[in-house]
């Protein structure tokens, strides 16, 4: 997708996250997030080197890893998935600290992946507390 590839990558990650959570719970999604992060570090590094472009837009595996992280505390709640999607996109676009630091200072595949994972922590924390609030209703 030439327009908003990060948003499309995050959106595409949602049904896969839901399926992983459905069959394996939060532990499975956590393991999948770590694996996709590790694979993404390697694959992004290779792609970036071949493309000759820093953080190419065609690479969206970083959005998948970050989006999945945000959804770990969401369980299977569709509302929390929607909120998690929005929170992750906002954090990924505006890159609060330390994601902005990683985006500028960490290079290669790990740099491509790390800023998204750090941005995801904000959404993950928000979804965790929202889930507690909604469960207590």
N, CA and C of each residue as an Amber inpcrd file, in Angstrom:
protein
   411
   0.8310000  -1.1850000   0.0000000   0.0000000   0.0000000   0.0000000
   0.8760000   1.2500000   0.0000000   0.7670000   2.0570000  -1.0200000
   1.5920000   3.2620000  -1.0780000   1.1300000   4.3520000  -0.1060000
  -0.1500000   4.3740000   0.2590000  -0.6850000   5.3950000   1.1540000
  -0.8730000   4.8090000   2.5510000  -0.2560000   5.4090000   3.5600000
  -0.3840000   5.0100000   4.9650000  -0.0720000   3.5310000   5.1910000
   1.1120000   3.0650000   4.7810000   1.4150000   1.6400000   4.9350000
   1.4200000   1.1790000   6.3920000   1.8330000   2.0640000   7.3090000
   1.8330000   1.6880000   8.7220000   0.4340000   1.4200000   9.2490000
  -0.5120000   2.2380000   8.8350000  -1.9030000   2.0500000   9.2560000
  -2.4590000   0.7550000   8.6840000  -2.1840000   0.4990000   7.4060000
  -2.6560000  -0.7480000   6.7910000  -1.9980000  -1.9660000   7.4350000
  -0.7110000  -1.8610000   7.7510000  -0.0250000  -2.9700000   8.4130000
  -0.5970000  -3.2480000   9.7920000  -0.8880000  -2.1790000  10.5370000
  -1.4970000  -2.3330000  11.8640000  -2.8900000  -2.9360000  11.7640000
  -3.6560000  -2.4790000  10.7890000  -5.0060000  -3.0040000  10.5840000
  -4.9670000  -4.4880000  10.2150000  -4.0440000  -4.8530000   9.3480000
  -3.9140000  -6.2600000   8.9480000  -3.4910000  -7.1460000  10.1160000
  -2.8050000  -6.5790000  11.0980000  -2.3420000  -7.3520000  12.2560000
  -3.4780000  -7.7420000  13.1980000  -4.5870000  -6.9950000  13.1780000
  -5.6740000  -7.2110000  14.1440000  -6.2830000  -8.6130000  14.0990000
  -6.7320000  -9.1180000  12.9480000  -7.3570000 -10.4490000  12.9700000
  -6.3860000 -11.5620000  13.3550000  -5.1190000 -11.3980000  12.9940000
  -4.1270000 -12.4070000  13.3820000  -3.9290000 -12.4020000  14.8940000
  -3.8780000 -11.2090000  15.4910000  -3.7520000 -11.1070000  16.9450000
  -4.9480000 -11.7520000  17.6300000  -6.1380000 -11.4820000  17.1100000
  -7.3440000 -12.0420000  17.7170000  -7.3060000 -13.5680000  17.6670000
  -6.9210000 -14.1280000  16.5230000  -6.8440000 -15.5960000  16.3860000
  -5.8070000 -16.1890000  17.3320000  -4.6540000 -15.5470000  17.4270000
  -3.6160000 -16.0390000  18.3390000  -4.1290000 -15.9930000  19.7690000
  -4.7680000 -14.8790000  20.1620000  -5.3280000 -14.7620000  21.5220000
  -6.4210000 -15.8030000  21.7600000  -7.2530000 -16.0150000  20.7700000
  -8.3690000 -16.9510000  20.9100000  -7.8640000 -18.3640000  21.2080000
  -6.8370000 -18.7920000  20.4950000  -6.3500000 -20.1650000  20.6400000
  -5.2820000 -20.3390000  21.7120000  -4.5270000 -19.2810000  22.0270000
  -3.4020000 -19.4640000  22.9560000  -3.3920000 -18.4820000  24.1190000
  -4.3080000 -17.5220000  24.1250000  -4.3620000 -16.5490000  25.2110000
  -3.2640000 -15.5030000  25.1090000  -3.1460000 -14.7230000  26.1630000
  -2.1810000 -13.6260000  26.1630000  -0.7440000 -14.1230000  26.1000000
  -0.4960000 -15.3200000  26.6520000   0.8650000 -15.8730000  26.6080000
   1.2720000 -16.1350000  25.1570000   0.3690000 -16.7100000  24.3860000
   0.6580000 -16.9820000  22.9830000   0.9080000 -15.7150000  22.1910000
   0.1160000 -14.6720000  22.4560000   0.3150000 -13.4100000  21.7400000
   1.6220000 -12.7460000  22.1660000   1.9920000 -12.9050000  23.4200000
   3.2750000 -12.3790000  23.8910000   4.4310000 -13.0740000  23.1840000
   4.3750000 -14.4020000  23.1280000   5.4230000 -15.1730000  22.4460000
   5.4700000 -14.7950000  20.9630000   4.3020000 -14.6930000  20.3340000
   4.2440000 -14.3240000  18.9140000   4.8270000 -12.9280000  18.6910000
   4.5610000 -12.0020000  19.6070000   5.0960000 -10.6400000  19.4880000
   6.6180000 -10.6340000  19.5650000   7.1590000 -11.4150000  20.4890000
   8.6180000 -11.5040000  20.6230000   9.2240000 -12.1270000  19.3710000
   8.6080000 -13.1990000  18.8830000   9.1200000 -13.8540000  17.6760000
   9.0640000 -12.9220000  16.4680000   7.9580000 -12.2170000  16.3050000
   7.8340000 -11.3170000  15.1580000   8.8220000 -10.1550000  15.2880000
   9.1020000  -9.7290000  16.5190000  10.1160000  -8.6960000  16.7380000
  11.4880000  -9.1930000  16.2870000  11.8600000 -10.3920000  16.7030000
  13.1740000 -10.9440000  16.3430000  13.2950000 -11.1750000  14.8400000
  12.2680000 -11.7740000  14.2560000  12.2670000 -11.9860000  12.8010000
  12.3060000 -10.6360000  12.0820000  11.5460000  -9.6790000  12.6030000
  11.4960000  -8.3500000  11.9970000  12.8280000  -7.6220000  12.0410000
  13.5790000  -7.7820000  13.1340000  14.9070000  -7.1570000  13.2140000
  15.7920000  -7.6540000  12.0810000  15.7910000  -8.9540000  11.8780000
  16.6120000  -9.5420000  10.8140000  16.1000000  -9.1260000   9.4300000
  14.8000000  -9.3410000   9.1840000  14.2300000  -9.0800000   7.8580000
  14.3070000  -7.5950000   7.4940000  14.0460000  -6.7210000   8.4500000
  14.1020000  -5.2780000   8.1910000  15.5200000  -4.8370000   7.8590000
  16.4790000  -5.4200000   8.5590000  17.8790000  -5.0970000   8.3000000
  18.2630000  -5.4760000   6.8710000  17.8690000  -6.6800000   6.4580000
  18.1590000  -7.1530000   5.1000000  17.4730000  -6.2590000   4.0710000
  16.1810000  -5.9750000   4.2840000  15.4190000  -5.1710000   3.3190000
  15.9650000  -3.7520000   3.2260000  16.2720000  -3.1590000   4.3720000
  16.7990000  -1.7940000   4.3850000  18.1310000  -1.7250000   3.6290000
  18.9960000  -2.7130000   3.8380000  20.2950000  -2.7320000   3.1590000
  20.1240000  -2.8680000   1.6450000  19.2090000  -3.7290000   1.2260000
  18.9910000  -3.9330000  -0.2160000  18.2920000  -2.7340000  -0.8590000
  17.3670000  -2.1190000  -0.1340000  16.6250000  -0.9780000  -0.6770000
  17.4600000   0.3010000  -0.6600000  18.4270000   0.3630000   0.2660000
  19.2480000   1.5590000   0.3830000  18.5010000   2.7530000   0.9470000
  17.4250000   2.4870000   1.6780000  16.5850000   3.5410000   2.2510000
  16.4240000   3.2690000   3.7430000  16.5610000   4.3280000   4.5760000
  16.3690000   4.1680000   6.0120000  14.8820000   3.9860000   6.3140000
  14.5570000   2.9540000   7.0640000  13.1860000   2.6420000   7.4880000
  12.1940000   2.7340000   6.3210000  12.3400000   1.8520000   5.3230000
  11.4570000   1.9120000   4.1500000   9.9910000   1.6880000   4.5200000
   9.1040000   2.4430000   3.8900000   7.6680000   2.3460000   4.1660000
   7.0820000   0.9930000   3.8320000   7.7290000   0.2650000   2.9280000
   7.2290000  -1.0610000   2.5520000   7.3630000  -2.0670000   3.6850000
   8.2000000  -1.7700000   4.6650000   8.3830000  -2.6620000   5.8130000
   7.3140000  -2.3270000   6.8470000   6.4050000  -3.2700000   7.0930000
   5.3470000  -3.0430000   8.0880000   5.3660000  -4.0940000   9.1950000
   6.3790000  -4.9360000   9.2180000   6.4650000  -5.9410000  10.2780000
   6.6490000  -5.2610000  11.6400000   7.2220000  -4.0610000  11.6460000
   7.3570000  -3.3080000  12.8920000   5.9950000  -2.8960000  13.4410000
   5.0710000  -2.5430000  12.5480000   3.7040000  -2.2250000  12.9770000
   3.0010000  -3.4630000  13.5200000   3.2380000  -4.6040000  12.9150000
   2.6260000  -5.8490000  13.3980000   3.0980000  -6.1330000  14.8190000
   4.4010000  -6.0630000  15.0540000   4.9400000  -6.3310000  16.3960000
   4.3720000  -5.3530000  17.4190000   4.3690000  -4.0730000  17.0820000
   3.8500000  -3.0700000  18.0080000   2.3650000  -3.2190000  18.2620000
   1.5990000  -3.4570000  17.2040000   0.1520000  -3.6160000  17.3510000
  -0.1680000  -4.8280000  18.2080000   0.5190000  -5.9320000  17.9690000
   0.2790000  -7.1320000  18.7760000   0.5940000  -6.8770000  20.2430000
   1.6660000  -6.1400000  20.5190000   2.0010000  -5.8350000  21.9160000
   0.8730000  -5.0800000  22.6040000   0.3430000  -4.0720000  21.9300000
  -0.7380000  -3.2720000  22.5170000  -1.9380000  -4.1500000  22.8420000
  -2.1810000  -5.1690000  22.0350000  -3.3760000  -6.0020000  22.1890000
  -3.2190000  -7.1290000  23.2030000  -2.0300000  -7.3610000  23.7230000
  -1.8340000  -8.4380000  24.7040000  -2.8060000  -8.3100000  25.8760000
  -2.9540000  -7.1330000  26.5090000  -3.8880000  -7.0440000  27.6360000
  -5.3520000  -6.8650000  27.2300000  -5.6570000  -6.8610000  25.9350000
  -7.0310000  -6.6140000  25.4740000  -7.9200000  -7.8390000  25.5540000
  -7.3300000  -9.0110000  25.7300000  -8.1480000 -10.2230000  25.6790000
  -8.7710000 -10.3440000  24.3030000 -10.0570000 -10.6340000  24.2700000
 -10.7690000 -10.7580000  22.9920000 -11.8430000  -9.6810000  22.8420000
 -11.7000000  -8.5970000  23.5790000 -12.6950000  -7.5290000  23.5840000
 -12.5710000  -6.6650000  22.3240000 -13.5960000  -6.6620000  21.4600000
 -13.5200000  -5.8760000  20.2170000 -13.3380000  -4.3740000  20.4590000
 -13.9610000  -3.8470000  21.5140000 -13.8090000  -2.4280000  21.8230000
 -12.3550000  -2.1070000  22.1740000 -11.7360000  -2.9610000  22.9780000
 -10.3370000  -2.7390000  23.3370000  -9.4200000  -2.9000000  22.1270000
  -9.8000000  -3.7750000  21.1890000  -9.0200000  -3.9070000  19.9530000
  -9.0840000  -2.6080000  19.1510000 -10.2670000  -2.0280000  19.0490000
 -10.4290000  -0.7720000  18.3160000  -9.6420000   0.3580000  18.9860000
  -9.7900000   0.4690000  20.2950000  -9.0650000   1.5040000  21.0360000
  -7.5620000   1.2640000  20.9350000  -7.1470000   0.0060000  21.0470000
  -5.7280000  -0.3380000  20.9360000  -5.1520000   0.0150000  19.5810000
  -5.9410000  -0.2040000  18.5410000  -5.5110000   0.1610000  17.1890000
  -5.2590000   1.6640000  17.1070000  -6.2140000   2.4530000  17.5840000
  -6.0930000   3.9140000  17.5250000  -4.9210000   4.3910000  18.3850000
  -4.8150000   3.8700000  19.6030000  -3.7250000   4.2850000  20.4920000
  -2.3610000   3.9770000  19.8880000  -2.2340000   2.7920000  19.2920000
  -0.9430000   2.4440000  18.7000000  -0.6140000   3.3430000  17.5200000
  -1.5950000   3.6010000  16.6630000  -1.3160000   4.4540000  15.5030000
  -0.8960000   5.8580000  15.9520000  -1.5860000   6.4040000  16.9560000
  -1.2400000   7.7380000  17.4580000   0.1800000   7.7320000  18.0280000
   0.4900000   6.7370000  18.8640000   1.8260000   6.6620000  19.4640000
   2.8940000   6.4290000  18.4010000   2.5900000   5.6180000  17.4010000
   3.5690000   5.3390000  16.3510000   3.8130000   6.5700000  15.4790000
   2.7970000   7.3520000  15.2430000   2.9490000   8.5540000  14.4180000
   3.6800000   9.6640000  15.1830000   3.2850000   9.9030000  16.4390000
   3.8680000  11.0050000  17.2060000   5.1370000  10.6150000  17.9560000
   5.3860000   9.3410000  18.1340000   6.5990000   8.7980000  18.7410000
   7.0050000   9.5040000  20.0410000   6.2820000   9.2420000  21.1270000
   6.6970000   9.8160000  22.4130000   8.0370000   9.2080000  22.8540000
   8.7050000   9.8950000  23.7820000   9.9670000   9.3730000  24.3000000
   9.6930000   8.0360000  24.9860000  10.4970000   7.0410000  24.8390000
  11.8050000   6.9500000  24.1980000  11.7530000   6.5160000  22.7290000
  10.5420000   6.3740000  22.1730000  10.4310000   5.9440000  20.7730000
  11.0870000   6.9520000  19.8300000  10.9390000   8.2460000  20.1180000
  11.5590000   9.2720000  19.2600000  13.0780000   9.1780000  19.3170000
  13.6120000   8.8670000  20.5010000  15.0630000   8.7040000  20.6320000
  15.5340000   7.5130000  19.8040000  14.8410000   6.3840000  19.9190000
  15.2180000   5.1790000  19.1700000  15.1110000   5.4220000  17.6690000
  14.0810000   6.1400000  17.2510000  13.8800000   6.4230000  15.8300000
  15.0590000   7.2020000  15.2420000  15.6330000   8.1110000  16.0380000
  16.7360000   8.9460000  15.5510000  18.1110000   8.3180000  15.7530000
  18.2610000   7.4850000  16.7770000  19.5960000   7.0480000  17.1800000
  19.9140000   5.5720000  16.9750000  18.9190000   4.7490000  16.7760000
  19.1630000   3.3150000  16.5990000  18.9050000   2.9890000  15.1320000
  19.8830000   2.3990000  14.4920000  19.8150000   2.1950000  13.0480000
  19.6960000   0.7150000  12.7010000  19.4030000   0.4520000  11.4440000
  19.2970000  -0.9180000  10.9630000  17.9740000  -1.5460000  11.3630000
  17.9180000  -2.8500000  11.2730000  16.6930000  -3.5820000  11.5610000
  16.1760000  -3.3680000  12.9660000  17.0820000  -3.3520000  13.9360000
  16.6300000  -3.1530000  15.3190000  16.0390000  -1.7580000  15.4950000
  16.5820000  -0.7670000  14.8060000  16.0340000   0.5860000  14.8800000
  14.6460000   0.6770000  14.2800000  14.4500000  -0.0210000  13.1550000
  13.1330000  -0.0450000  12.5130000  12.0990000  -0.6300000  13.4680000
  12.4710000  -1.6930000  14.1510000  11.5360000  -2.3950000  15.0360000
  11.3720000  -1.6970000  16.3840000  12.4700000  -1.1860000  16.9350000
  12.4740000  -0.7180000  18.3160000  11.5760000   0.4870000  18.5570000
  11.5550000   1.4530000  17.6470000  10.7250000   2.6370000  17.8970000
   9.2460000   2.2720000  17.9760000   8.8160000   1.2990000  17.1780000
   7.4080000   0.8830000  17.2210000   7.0870000   0.1320000  18.5110000
   8.0090000  -0.7150000  18.9370000   7.7900000  -1.4770000  20.1680000
   7.7710000  -0.5360000  21.3730000   8.6550000   0.4490000  21.3790000
   8.6490000   1.4200000  22.4790000   7.3850000   2.2740000  22.4630000
   6.9270000   2.6630000  21.2840000   5.6720000   3.4190000  21.1790000
   4.4940000   2.5690000  21.6470000   4.5670000   1.2760000  21.3950000
   3.4780000   0.3670000  21.7660000   3.2920000   0.2610000  23.2750000
   4.3410000   0.4820000  24.0310000   4.2470000   0.3530000  25.4900000
   3.1900000   1.2990000  26.0500000   3.0940000   2.4990000  25.5050000
   2.0860000   3.4560000  25.9770000   0.6670000   2.9200000  25.7650000
   0.4050000   2.4100000  24.5790000  -0.9070000   1.8360000  24.2950000
  -1.1860000   0.5990000  25.1200000  -0.1600000  -0.2040000  25.3240000
  -0.3030000  -1.4300000  26.1100000  -0.7180000  -1.1100000  27.5520000
  -0.0810000  -0.1220000  28.1360000  -0.4170000   0.2870000  29.5060000
  -1.8510000   0.8220000  29.5620000  -2.2200000   1.6470000  28.6030000
  -3.5810000   2.2000000  28.5760000  -4.6240000   1.0980000  28.4310000
  -4.3820000   0.1370000  27.5490000  -5.3320000  -0.9640000  27.3530000
  -5.4140000  -1.8220000  28.6050000  -4.3030000  -2.0310000  29.2700000
  -4.3000000  -2.8080000  30.5140000  -5.2460000  -2.1650000  31.5370000
  -5.1060000  -0.8640000  31.7510000  -5.9450000  -0.1870000  32.7380000
  -7.3930000  -0.0460000  32.2670000  -7.6010000   0.1650000  30.9860000
  -8.9720000   0.1890000  30.4580000  -9.6540000  -1.1580000  30.6570000
  -8.9270000  -2.2270000  30.4390000  -9.4780000  -3.5670000  30.6220000
  -9.8820000  -3.7870000  32.0760000  -9.0590000  -3.3220000  32.9950000
  -9.4010000  -3.4320000  34.4200000 -10.6780000  -2.6470000  34.7100000
 -10.7680000  -1.4250000  34.1870000 -11.9520000  -0.5930000  34.4180000
 -13.2130000  -1.2200000  33.8280000 -13.1090000  -1.7160000  32.6010000
 -14.2770000  -2.3140000  31.9450000 -14.6840000  -3.6240000  32.6070000
 -13.7260000  -4.3570000  33.1160000 -14.0290000  -5.6290000  33.7860000
 -14.7190000  -5.3970000  35.1170000 -14.4450000  -4.2530000  35.7350000
 -15.0230000  -3.9460000  37.0360000 -16.4290000  -3.3880000  36.9620000
 -16.9390000  -3.1750000  35.7410000 -18.2750000  -2.5870000  35.5870000
 -19.3590000  -3.6080000  35.8260000
